[in-house]
Amino acid sequence: MFVNREHPYDKKCYVFRDDLPEKLRIRSYTENDIEALIDIQRECFPPPYPSELWWNRDQLLRHMERFPAGALCAEVDGRLVGSLTTMITSFNPKHPNHNWAEMTDNGYIGTHDPNGDTLYVVDISVSPSARGLGLGKQMLQSAYELVVGLGLERLLGGGRMPSYGAVHPEVTPEQYLDDVLHGRRRDPVIGFLLHCGRTPLTVVPDYLEDEESANHAVLMEWRNPLLALRER
């Protein structure tokens, strides 16, 4: 492997607000960040999203303990404004269906497998006050770098489809996804992930308790383009 899976992650670059550069730091989060991370969840997922699905202190501690390289937060000019939590798992494309709770051990990532082949996105959150800076893309770029550095096959995660609830059940989730892919509908989350280079694999029913998405998600991946080079 190219990098230590247990070593903290730390990266510095810039984002732009109204054409003015601001310093961005993406790093592994620590115990001192817990309250700010929970506040970001509260801002990002207001009702009707269930508050019990926000991070709690014990979950965040488990992330730091089990996979510090994949428990990331984003600071802009020193202020915490985003987080990205990942874990490693083994994935069989022939049997893609699963739900978020079983995959992530209800967010505690006790299912994290250091010997797996896939980096799994448990959660990504950006404070509304920092949206428009490209933080989501920057954090996913860090995740792609982890995939390459760890020699994994892919990044994988379930993408919410929050505009689907308004047309369910008149439209099937598969038709809804096809409409998004062909520009007949817009979905803020799926569209964002497509812009970030993710590609859809399948629609997953009962993925997460999520009224806006009618409990559906689109399983989307980013495959490691350098894995073939590594295996030569």
FIKOLMAR-521676 format. One record per residue: residue in three letters; z, x, y of N, C-alpha, C in turn. Coordinates in Angstrom, 3 decimals. Each point is the difference from the previous one (the first is absolute). Example, Ala and Ser with C-alpha at 12.3 -4.5 7.8 and 13.67 -1.06 7.14 Angstrom:
2
{'ALA' {7.800 13.190 -5.690} {0.000 -0.890 1.190} {0.000 0.900 1.200}};
{'SER' {-0.720 -0.350 1.050} {0.060 0.820 1.190} {0.730 -0.770 1.090}};
END
This chain:
232
{'MET' {0.000 0.838 -1.186} {0.000 -0.838 1.186} {0.000 0.884 1.251}};
{'PHE' {-0.539 -0.538 1.073} {-0.158 0.790 1.198} {1.234 -0.024 0.900}};
{'VAL' {0.754 -1.096 0.000} {1.168 -0.107 0.861} {1.184 -0.465 -0.820}};
{'ASN' {1.191 0.255 0.535} {1.240 -0.392 -0.660} {0.285 -1.472 0.285}};
{'ARG' {0.093 -0.809 -1.053} {0.204 -1.439 0.165} {1.355 -0.325 0.604}};
{'GLU' {0.941 0.927 -0.095} {1.341 -0.255 0.506} {0.215 0.564 1.400}};
{'HIS' {-1.001 0.689 0.531} {0.158 0.635 1.308} {-0.308 -1.001 1.108}};
{'PRO' {0.789 -0.027 1.077} {-0.280 -0.917 1.109} {-1.370 0.259 0.622}};
{'TYR' {-0.577 -1.043 0.527} {-1.311 0.053 0.657} {0.219 0.090 1.508}};
{'ASP' {-0.835 0.773 0.691} {0.121 0.099 1.457} {-1.357 0.389 0.577}};
{'LYS' {-0.508 -0.830 0.903} {-1.325 0.221 0.589} {0.045 -0.400 1.468}};
{'LYS' {-0.654 0.773 0.855} {-0.038 -0.302 1.427} {-1.446 -0.058 0.474}};
{'CYS' {-0.295 -1.007 0.828} {-1.322 -0.143 0.595} {0.137 -0.879 1.245}};
{'TYR' {-1.085 -0.605 0.445} {0.044 -0.822 1.210} {-0.643 -1.360 -0.254}};
{'VAL' {0.499 -0.997 0.719} {-0.664 -1.296 0.113} {-0.237 -0.246 1.489}};
{'PHE' {-0.788 -1.031 0.312} {-0.368 -0.232 1.393} {0.361 -1.421 0.418}};
{'ARG' {0.650 -0.109 1.148} {0.311 -1.277 0.629} {-0.687 -0.011 1.365}};
{'ASP' {-0.979 -0.909 0.154} {-0.772 -0.065 1.251} {-0.581 1.357 0.362}};
{'ASP' {-0.574 0.656 -1.006} {-0.665 1.302 0.154} {0.964 1.152 0.297}};
{'LEU' {1.300 -0.264 -0.058} {0.981 1.063 0.223} {0.600 0.422 -1.332}};
{'PRO' {0.009 1.302 -0.318} {0.538 0.443 -1.281} {1.519 -0.102 -0.055}};
{'GLU' {0.496 -0.431 -1.154} {1.433 -0.034 -0.260} {0.250 0.687 -1.340}};
{'LYS' {1.106 0.723 -0.075} {0.297 0.770 -1.207} {0.417 -0.919 -1.141}};
{'LEU' {-0.639 0.202 -1.139} {0.334 -0.738 -1.216} {0.553 0.966 -1.036}};
{'ARG' {1.103 -0.389 -0.589} {0.560 0.760 -1.116} {0.175 -0.933 -1.185}};
{'ILE' {-0.567 0.355 -1.125} {0.182 -0.745 -1.245} {0.812 0.894 -0.925}};
{'ARG' {1.154 -0.502 -0.414} {0.929 0.821 -0.777} {0.740 -0.867 -1.007}};
{'SER' {0.649 0.649 -0.945} {0.863 -0.724 -0.925} {1.196 -0.562 0.752}};
{'TYR' {0.329 -1.248 -0.279} {1.148 -0.564 0.707} {1.313 0.434 -0.635}};
{'THR' {1.071 -0.079 0.792} {1.324 0.452 -0.412} {1.006 -1.135 0.200}};
{'GLU' {1.221 0.245 -0.406} {1.045 -1.014 0.116} {0.213 -0.410 1.452}};
{'ASN' {-0.210 0.930 0.918} {0.180 -0.315 1.424} {-1.021 -1.015 0.528}};
{'ASP' {-1.078 -0.225 -0.746} {-1.068 -0.891 0.443} {0.175 -1.429 -0.511}};
{'ILE' {0.993 -0.260 -0.822} {0.067 -1.265 -0.729} {0.008 -1.211 0.922}};
{'GLU' {0.849 -0.025 1.002} {0.093 -1.179 0.860} {-1.311 -0.244 0.745}};
{'ALA' {-0.636 1.063 0.448} {-1.284 -0.149 0.702} {-1.079 -0.512 -0.938}};
{'LEU' {0.019 0.443 -1.248} {-0.984 -0.468 -0.978} {0.172 -1.490 -0.293}};
{'ILE' {1.230 -0.455 -0.110} {0.254 -1.421 -0.229} {-0.426 -0.817 1.221}};
{'ASP' {0.228 0.524 1.205} {-0.438 -0.686 1.215} {-1.523 -0.158 0.022}};
{'ILE' {-0.720 1.021 -0.437} {-1.463 -0.074 -0.037} {-0.447 -1.087 -0.969}};
{'GLN' {0.671 -0.102 -1.152} {-0.329 -1.065 -0.950} {0.212 -1.377 0.640}};
{'ARG' {1.090 -0.138 0.712} {0.324 -1.276 0.641} {-1.079 -0.378 1.027}};
{'GLU' {-0.489 0.981 0.742} {-1.041 -0.246 0.994} {-1.336 -0.344 -0.665}};
{'CYS' {-0.299 0.677 -1.098} {-1.312 -0.132 -0.639} {-0.131 -1.266 -0.833}};
{'PHE' {1.100 -0.458 -0.570} {-0.064 -1.116 -0.939} {0.971 -1.102 0.405}};
{'PRO' {-0.306 -0.692 1.097} {0.853 -1.115 0.428} {-0.207 -1.206 -0.906}};
{'PRO' {0.854 -1.019 0.096} {-0.189 -1.231 -0.773} {-1.414 -0.555 0.237}};
{'PRO' {-0.639 -0.588 -1.046} {0.607 -0.419 -1.274} {0.128 1.084 -1.063}};
{'TYR' {-0.299 1.249 0.322} {0.180 1.065 -0.988} {1.484 0.081 -0.361}};
{'PRO' {0.342 0.059 -1.297} {1.415 -0.028 -0.407} {0.762 1.251 0.452}};
{'SER' {1.100 -0.194 0.707} {0.770 1.133 0.524} {0.597 0.834 -1.118}};
{'GLU' {0.214 -0.589 -1.171} {0.573 0.781 -1.104} {-0.981 1.036 -0.535}};
{'LEU' {-1.264 -0.090 0.418} {-0.977 1.006 -0.404} {-0.082 1.171 0.976}};
{'TRP' {0.739 -0.079 1.116} {0.107 1.182 0.857} {0.740 1.092 -0.760}};
{'TRP' {-0.229 1.265 0.381} {0.757 1.083 -0.614} {1.493 -0.172 0.256}};
{'ASN' {0.795 0.411 -0.975} {1.436 0.112 0.226} {0.400 1.460 -0.164}};
{'ARG' {1.216 0.306 0.349} {0.459 1.383 0.011} {-0.117 0.660 -1.379}};
{'ASP' {0.403 -0.715 -1.037} {-0.012 0.586 -1.343} {-1.428 0.312 -0.443}};
{'GLN' {-0.941 -0.893 0.294} {-1.390 0.277 -0.354} {-0.508 1.261 0.686}};
{'LEU' {0.257 0.116 1.286} {-0.484 1.161 0.742} {0.615 1.293 -0.516}};
{'LEU' {1.273 -0.040 -0.371} {0.635 1.185 -0.578} {-0.663 0.389 -1.319}};
{'ARG' {-0.367 -1.014 -0.807} {-0.658 0.284 -1.273} {-1.371 0.636 0.231}};
{'HIS' {-0.723 -0.445 1.041} {-1.309 0.598 0.296} {0.156 1.496 0.295}};
{'MET' {0.981 0.329 0.830} {0.224 1.401 0.376} {0.399 0.846 -1.200}};
{'GLU' {0.752 -0.593 -0.885} {0.500 0.728 -1.166} {-1.089 0.214 -1.039}};
{'ARG' {-0.813 -1.028 -0.234} {-0.945 0.043 -1.105} {-1.335 0.630 0.347}};
{'PHE' {-0.462 -0.158 1.247} {-1.319 0.526 0.373} {-0.044 0.269 1.499}};
{'PRO' {0.707 1.025 0.474} {0.048 0.273 1.442} {-1.360 0.285 0.613}};
{'ALA' {-0.902 0.622 -0.763} {-1.327 0.307 0.548} {-0.786 -1.261 0.297}};
{'GLY' {0.359 -1.109 -0.649} {-0.747 -1.235 0.184} {0.717 -1.045 0.821}};
{'ALA' {1.171 0.335 0.535} {0.768 -0.929 0.846} {-0.156 0.453 1.444}};
{'LEU' {-0.975 -0.558 0.698} {-0.436 0.541 1.288} {0.306 -0.937 1.156}};
{'CYS' {0.251 0.591 1.150} {0.140 -0.766 1.231} {-0.850 0.659 1.079}};
{'ALA' {-0.289 -0.767 1.041} {-0.835 0.486 1.100} {0.775 -0.081 1.302}};
{'GLU' {-0.010 1.110 0.751} {0.624 0.057 1.319} {-1.082 0.237 1.045}};
{'VAL' {0.044 -0.748 1.086} {-0.870 0.252 1.138} {0.880 0.406 1.167}};
{'ASP' {-0.230 1.210 0.472} {0.838 0.574 1.061} {1.483 -0.150 -0.324}};
{'GLY' {0.340 0.234 -1.268} {1.388 0.029 -0.431} {0.600 -1.341 -0.370}};
{'ARG' {-0.758 -1.092 0.141} {0.538 -1.322 -0.311} {-0.595 -0.495 -1.319}};
{'LEU' {0.858 -0.471 -0.904} {-0.448 -0.459 -1.310} {-0.728 -1.337 0.141}};
{'VAL' {-1.253 -0.056 -0.454} {-0.806 -1.206 0.195} {-0.761 -0.434 -1.252}};
{'GLY' {0.146 0.692 -1.113} {-0.729 -0.395 -1.197} {0.562 0.633 -1.249}};
{'SER' {-0.355 -0.587 -1.143} {0.437 0.561 -1.270} {-1.045 -0.258 -1.073}};
{'LEU' {-0.031 0.878 -0.977} {-0.866 -0.136 -1.170} {0.789 0.478 -1.211}};
{'THR' {0.229 -0.905 -0.937} {0.736 0.342 -1.212} {-0.948 -0.054 -1.183}};
{'THR' {0.005 1.062 -0.816} {-0.860 0.067 -1.170} {0.810 0.439 -1.216}};
{'MET' {-0.618 -0.107 -1.162} {0.569 0.477 -1.256} {-1.162 0.404 -0.895}};
{'ILE' {0.299 0.665 -1.093} {-1.031 0.393 -0.951} {0.135 -0.867 -1.246}};
{'THR' {-1.141 -0.449 -0.500} {-0.021 -0.810 -1.208} {-1.233 0.350 -0.818}};
{'SER' {-0.088 -0.550 -1.204} {-1.215 0.098 -0.807} {-0.700 -1.350 0.060}};
{'PHE' {-1.308 0.025 0.195} {-0.760 -1.233 0.177} {-1.157 -0.054 -0.979}};
{'ASN' {-0.130 -1.149 -0.664} {-1.115 -0.246 -0.915} {-0.918 -1.029 0.641}};
{'PRO' {-1.180 0.397 0.469} {-0.903 -0.946 0.670} {-0.401 -1.182 -0.882}};
{'LYS' {0.117 0.143 -1.325} {-0.349 -1.099 -0.890} {1.067 -1.101 0.008}};
{'HIS' {1.187 0.339 0.472} {1.093 -0.969 0.071} {0.639 0.092 1.398}};
{'PRO' {-0.710 -0.488 1.002} {0.456 0.216 1.377} {1.100 -0.942 0.474}};
{'ASN' {0.138 -1.169 -0.632} {0.909 -1.003 0.554} {1.466 0.405 -0.114}};
{'HIS' {0.712 -0.176 1.087} {1.435 0.263 0.062} {0.512 -0.649 1.275}};
{'ASN' {1.292 -0.058 0.164} {0.522 -0.447 1.285} {0.790 1.126 0.645}};
{'TRP' {0.254 -0.172 1.285} {0.657 1.057 0.770} {1.382 0.311 -0.553}};
{'ALA' {0.750 -1.007 -0.377} {1.381 0.204 -0.448} {0.064 0.833 -1.266}};
{'GLU' {-0.853 -0.315 -0.980} {0.062 0.744 -1.252} {-0.535 1.420 0.169}};
{'MET' {-1.005 0.158 0.835} {-0.558 1.337 0.211} {0.984 0.916 0.707}};
{'THR' {0.727 -0.530 0.982} {0.838 0.835 0.867} {1.488 -0.084 -0.319}};
{'ASP' {0.351 -0.679 -1.100} {1.421 -0.199 -0.309} {0.694 -0.707 1.158}};
{'ASN' {-0.644 -1.093 0.460} {0.518 -0.772 1.136} {0.253 0.866 1.235}};
{'GLY' {-0.860 0.996 0.187} {0.092 0.846 1.183} {0.923 1.194 -0.131}};
{'TYR' {0.658 0.162 -1.134} {0.912 1.133 -0.204} {-0.711 1.203 -0.624}};
{'ILE' {-1.238 -0.154 -0.372} {-0.883 0.986 -0.637} {0.652 0.727 -1.170}};
{'GLY' {0.821 -0.708 -0.771} {0.498 0.580 -1.247} {-1.114 0.211 -1.006}};
{'THR' {-1.146 -0.609 0.236} {-1.183 0.153 -0.851} {-0.832 1.224 0.382}};
{'HIS' {0.413 0.737 1.021} {-0.721 1.220 0.411} {-0.110 0.957 -1.182}};
{'ASP' {-1.234 0.431 -0.289} {-0.278 0.892 -1.132} {-0.666 1.274 0.511}};
{'PRO' {0.742 1.106 0.085} {-0.581 1.241 0.531} {-1.223 0.477 -0.777}};
{'ASN' {-0.157 -0.456 -1.237} {-1.131 0.429 -0.827} {-1.156 -0.996 0.008}};
{'GLY' {0.048 -0.990 0.886} {-1.064 -0.980 0.064} {-1.261 0.527 0.658}};
{'ASP' {-1.013 -0.872 0.103} {-1.303 0.421 0.526} {-0.383 -0.680 1.315}};
{'THR' {0.891 -0.869 0.510} {-0.358 -0.849 1.135} {1.128 -0.029 1.027}};
{'LEU' {-0.363 0.200 1.265} {0.959 -0.185 1.089} {-0.068 -1.458 0.428}};
{'TYR' {1.121 -0.705 -0.091} {0.038 -1.436 0.251} {0.680 -0.285 1.330}};
{'VAL' {-0.658 -0.806 0.830} {0.567 -0.366 1.298} {0.994 -1.145 -0.206}};
{'VAL' {1.262 0.287 0.235} {1.049 -1.001 -0.116} {0.057 -0.844 1.271}};
{'ASP' {-0.151 0.647 1.150} {0.065 -0.715 1.276} {-0.550 0.884 1.106}};
{'ILE' {-0.664 -0.636 0.963} {-0.391 0.682 1.232} {0.309 -0.935 1.163}};
{'SER' {0.660 0.519 1.024} {0.427 -0.809 1.134} {-0.193 0.787 1.291}};
{'VAL' {-0.512 -0.681 1.030} {-0.146 0.597 1.325} {0.611 -0.963 1.011}};
{'SER' {0.906 0.487 0.821} {0.630 -0.822 1.025} {-1.060 -0.617 0.915}};
{'PRO' {0.128 -1.296 0.331} {-0.968 -0.618 0.918} {-0.156 0.762 1.321}};
{'SER' {1.057 0.675 0.438} {-0.069 0.738 1.260} {-0.907 1.216 -0.085}};
{'ALA' {-0.342 0.418 -1.219} {-0.816 1.207 -0.166} {-1.362 -0.297 -0.612}};
{'ARG' {-0.340 -1.266 -0.113} {-1.299 -0.325 -0.579} {-1.114 0.288 0.991}};
{'GLY' {-1.149 0.333 -0.545} {-1.122 0.385 0.845} {-0.125 1.502 0.173}};
{'LEU' {0.961 0.747 -0.573} {-0.041 1.464 0.107} {-0.646 0.655 -1.220}};
{'GLY' {-0.316 -0.797 -1.000} {-0.570 0.564 -1.223} {1.040 0.569 -0.945}};
{'LEU' {1.257 -0.443 0.129} {1.065 0.553 -0.845} {-0.199 -0.334 -1.470}};
{'GLY' {-0.445 -1.232 -0.280} {-0.219 -0.372 -1.390} {-1.005 0.908 -0.673}};
{'LYS' {-1.084 0.281 0.686} {-1.014 0.895 -0.553} {0.551 1.411 -0.186}};
{'GLN' {0.792 0.454 0.966} {0.563 1.347 -0.102} {0.962 0.098 -1.175}};
{'MET' {0.813 -1.047 -0.220} {0.932 0.043 -1.116} {-0.726 -0.056 -1.337}};
{'LEU' {-1.051 -0.835 -0.077} {-0.769 -0.031 -1.240} {-0.742 1.315 -0.226}};
{'GLN' {-0.429 0.638 1.080} {-0.616 1.319 -0.148} {1.000 0.982 -0.627}};
{'SER' {1.259 -0.083 0.418} {1.027 0.852 -0.607} {0.141 -0.315 -1.484}};
{'ALA' {-0.084 -1.288 -0.350} {0.083 -0.378 -1.409} {-1.198 0.546 -0.780}};
{'TYR' {-1.193 -0.051 0.583} {-1.171 0.573 -0.664} {0.187 1.503 -0.220}};
{'GLU' {0.583 0.659 0.987} {0.257 1.434 -0.131} {0.985 0.275 -1.135}};
{'LEU' {0.984 -0.889 -0.169} {0.930 0.145 -1.122} {-0.727 -0.172 -1.331}};
{'VAL' {-0.903 -0.975 -0.075} {-0.771 -0.210 -1.231} {-0.741 1.277 -0.380}};
{'VAL' {-0.669 0.589 0.979} {-0.759 1.229 -0.261} {0.942 1.149 -0.347}};
{'GLY' {1.057 0.153 0.800} {0.923 1.111 -0.218} {0.717 -0.058 -1.324}};
{'LEU' {0.268 -1.206 -0.488} {0.693 -0.166 -1.272} {-0.959 -0.072 -1.180}};
{'GLY' {-1.294 0.011 0.287} {-0.984 -0.058 -1.081} {-0.046 -1.338 -0.699}};
{'LEU' {0.297 -1.083 0.717} {-0.013 -1.336 -0.588} {-1.406 -0.602 0.042}};
{'GLU' {-0.203 -1.049 -0.778} {-1.323 -0.613 -0.076} {-0.301 -0.913 1.177}};
{'ARG' {1.013 -0.673 0.506} {-0.270 -1.032 0.999} {1.248 -0.342 0.797}};
{'LEU' {-0.229 -0.682 1.116} {1.032 -0.761 0.687} {-0.297 -1.464 -0.284}};
{'LEU' {1.053 -0.780 -0.255} {-0.154 -1.388 -0.389} {1.062 -0.843 0.694}};
{'GLY' {-0.330 -1.244 0.273} {0.996 -0.908 0.565} {-0.568 -1.390 0.157}};
{'GLY' {0.886 -0.981 0.082} {-0.418 -1.371 0.209} {-0.059 -0.307 1.487}};
{'GLY' {-1.151 -0.445 0.463} {-0.172 -0.360 1.401} {0.226 -1.489 0.201}};
{'ARG' {0.914 -0.355 0.908} {0.188 -1.405 0.346} {-1.308 -0.580 0.541}};
{'MET' {-0.152 -1.315 -0.125} {-1.164 -0.684 0.541} {0.505 -1.174 0.849}};
{'PRO' {0.599 0.307 1.157} {0.766 -0.994 0.740} {-0.804 -1.143 0.615}};
{'SER' {-1.304 0.104 0.036} {-0.798 -1.122 0.489} {-0.417 -0.937 -1.138}};
{'TYR' {0.323 0.381 -1.231} {-0.409 -0.828 -1.136} {0.818 -1.274 -0.123}};
{'GLY' {1.283 0.046 0.343} {0.855 -1.168 -0.147} {-0.525 -1.220 0.735}};
{'ALA' {-0.688 0.213 1.108} {-0.503 -1.115 0.805} {-1.151 -0.737 -0.668}};
{'VAL' {-0.687 0.643 -0.952} {-1.155 -0.634 -0.655} {0.246 -0.261 -1.481}};
{'HIS' {1.169 0.367 -0.483} {0.367 -0.276 -1.390} {0.500 -1.438 -0.087}};
{'PRO' {-0.376 -0.786 -1.025} {-0.763 0.367 -1.193} {-1.481 -0.368 0.059}};
{'GLU' {-0.515 -0.338 1.189} {-1.412 -0.374 0.093} {-0.934 1.145 -0.375}};
{'VAL' {0.472 1.239 0.203} {-0.801 1.194 -0.288} {0.760 0.848 -1.008}};
{'THR' {-0.666 0.455 -1.038} {0.669 0.880 -0.965} {0.258 1.359 0.649}};
{'PRO' {1.011 0.744 -0.460} {0.243 1.319 0.593} {-1.167 0.954 -0.207}};
{'GLU' {-0.701 -0.149 -1.116} {-1.162 0.869 -0.251} {-1.129 -0.304 0.990}};
{'GLN' {-0.213 -1.302 0.285} {-1.025 -0.358 0.977} {0.407 0.464 1.403}};
{'TYR' {1.292 -0.120 0.293} {0.503 0.462 1.294} {-0.262 1.501 0.174}};
{'LEU' {0.304 0.788 -1.026} {-0.247 1.446 0.070} {-1.483 0.276 0.180}};
{'ASP' {-0.840 -0.723 -0.742} {-1.443 0.193 0.131} {-0.461 -0.334 1.417}};
{'ASP' {0.575 -1.051 0.581} {-0.346 -0.355 1.381} {0.384 1.116 0.968}};
{'VAL' {1.172 0.607 -0.208} {0.431 1.101 0.860} {-0.944 1.192 -0.149}};
{'LEU' {-0.364 0.304 -1.236} {-0.857 1.167 -0.258} {-1.410 -0.192 0.558}};
{'HIS' {-0.412 -1.256 0.176} {-1.347 -0.260 0.526} {0.023 -0.500 1.445}};
{'GLY' {1.147 0.124 0.659} {0.082 -0.300 1.419} {0.044 -1.472 0.355}};
{'ARG' {0.212 -0.857 -1.007} {0.060 -1.435 0.292} {1.396 -0.432 0.450}};
{'ARG' {0.995 0.789 -0.318} {1.372 -0.244 0.443} {0.610 1.340 0.405}};
{'ARG' {1.085 -0.106 0.745} {0.738 1.204 0.382} {1.432 -0.118 -0.482}};
{'ASP' {0.510 1.092 -0.500} {1.399 0.067 -0.413} {0.582 1.288 0.572}};
{'PRO' {1.096 -0.072 0.757} {0.488 1.194 0.699} {0.445 1.119 -0.926}};
{'VAL' {0.617 -0.334 -1.127} {0.503 1.052 -0.895} {-1.127 0.578 -0.853}};
{'ILE' {-0.762 -0.865 -0.649} {-1.096 0.492 -0.832} {-1.014 0.757 0.848}};
{'GLY' {-0.291 -0.522 1.198} {-0.912 0.705 0.898} {0.516 1.374 0.375}};
{'PHE' {1.302 0.090 0.299} {0.605 1.290 0.330} {-0.144 0.988 -1.149}};
{'LEU' {0.285 -0.455 -1.216} {-0.066 0.901 -1.152} {-1.437 0.445 -0.274}};
{'LEU' {-0.954 -0.891 0.198} {-1.396 0.392 -0.143} {-0.364 1.077 1.018}};
{'HIS' {0.461 -0.156 1.242} {-0.252 0.995 1.036} {0.635 1.352 -0.360}};
{'CYS' {1.052 -0.043 -0.790} {0.691 1.234 -0.390} {-0.587 0.636 -1.261}};
{'GLY' {-1.078 -0.566 -0.515} {-0.665 0.604 -1.145} {0.408 -0.546 -1.352}};
{'ARG' {0.833 -1.038 -0.018} {0.405 -0.593 -1.269} {-1.091 -0.945 -0.513}};
{'THR' {-0.101 -0.143 -1.312} {-0.960 -0.907 -0.605} {0.729 -0.969 -0.925}};
{'PRO' {-0.439 -1.270 -0.031} {0.689 -0.999 -0.823} {-0.344 0.136 -1.475}};
{'LEU' {1.010 -0.215 -0.843} {-0.201 -0.020 -1.452} {0.017 -1.425 -0.536}};
{'THR' {1.029 -0.764 0.375} {0.130 -1.358 -0.496} {1.022 -0.763 0.826}};
{'VAL' {-0.063 -1.316 -0.070} {1.020 -0.847 0.602} {1.135 -0.165 -0.998}};
{'VAL' {1.231 0.116 0.490} {1.179 -0.114 -0.857} {0.789 -1.240 0.416}};
{'PRO' {0.164 -0.979 -0.895} {0.802 -1.179 0.327} {1.493 0.292 -0.136}};
{'ASP' {0.807 -0.756 0.732} {1.460 0.116 -0.101} {0.473 1.442 0.186}};
{'TYR' {-0.639 0.693 0.927} {0.345 1.403 0.239} {1.313 0.130 0.754}};
{'LEU' {0.198 -0.886 0.973} {1.157 0.098 0.879} {0.269 -1.384 0.591}};
{'GLU' {1.261 -0.310 0.222} {0.326 -1.252 0.666} {-0.459 0.093 1.451}};
{'ASP' {-1.125 -0.628 0.303} {-0.661 0.194 1.287} {-0.803 -1.258 0.322}};
{'GLU' {0.587 -0.898 0.744} {-0.633 -1.286 0.300} {-1.339 0.172 0.693}};
{'GLU' {-0.106 0.940 0.927} {-1.250 0.184 0.751} {-1.151 0.395 -0.918}};
{'SER' {0.303 0.717 -1.082} {-1.030 0.438 -0.938} {-0.083 -0.900 -1.236}};
{'ALA' {0.724 -1.115 0.010} {0.097 -0.875 -1.180} {0.408 0.815 -1.230}};
{'ASN' {0.848 0.999 0.232} {0.558 0.874 -1.038} {-1.041 0.896 -0.684}};
{'HIS' {-1.190 0.094 0.550} {-1.043 0.861 -0.563} {-0.075 1.333 0.748}};
{'ALA' {-0.604 0.970 -0.657} {-0.292 1.290 0.630} {-1.291 0.541 -0.595}};
{'VAL' {-0.604 0.923 0.707} {-1.182 0.700 -0.506} {0.422 1.411 -0.371}};
{'LEU' {-0.167 0.347 -1.256} {0.318 1.354 -0.444} {-1.113 0.922 0.482}};
{'MET' {0.382 1.002 0.819} {-0.998 0.867 0.616} {0.344 1.462 -0.235}};
{'GLU' {-1.008 0.814 -0.211} {0.228 1.402 -0.337} {-0.766 0.935 0.923}};
{'TRP' {0.424 1.255 -0.023} {-0.746 1.120 0.578} {0.004 1.080 -1.063}};
{'ARG' {-1.171 0.383 -0.472} {-0.082 0.968 -1.092} {-0.090 1.419 0.547}};
{'ASN' {0.630 0.918 -0.689} {0.028 1.401 0.389} {-1.385 0.601 -0.189}};
{'PRO' {-0.720 0.329 1.081} {-1.363 0.521 -0.144} {-0.038 1.443 -0.468}};
{'LEU' {1.154 0.689 0.026} {0.025 1.418 -0.370} {0.520 0.225 -1.413}};
{'LEU' {0.319 -1.068 -0.716} {0.579 0.179 -1.328} {-0.981 0.664 -0.955}};
{'ALA' {-1.277 -0.358 0.096} {-1.003 0.606 -0.872} {-0.104 1.503 0.245}};
{'LEU' {0.130 0.429 1.265} {-0.041 1.423 0.316} {1.187 0.716 -0.617}};
{'ARG' {1.165 -0.648 0.046} {1.217 0.608 -0.534} {-0.096 0.188 -1.504}};
{'GLU' {-0.719 -0.905 -0.679} {-0.053 0.038 -1.457} {-1.043 0.974 -0.519}};
{'ARG' {-0.834 0.555 0.871} {-1.024 0.941 -0.457} {0.606 1.321 -0.407}};
END
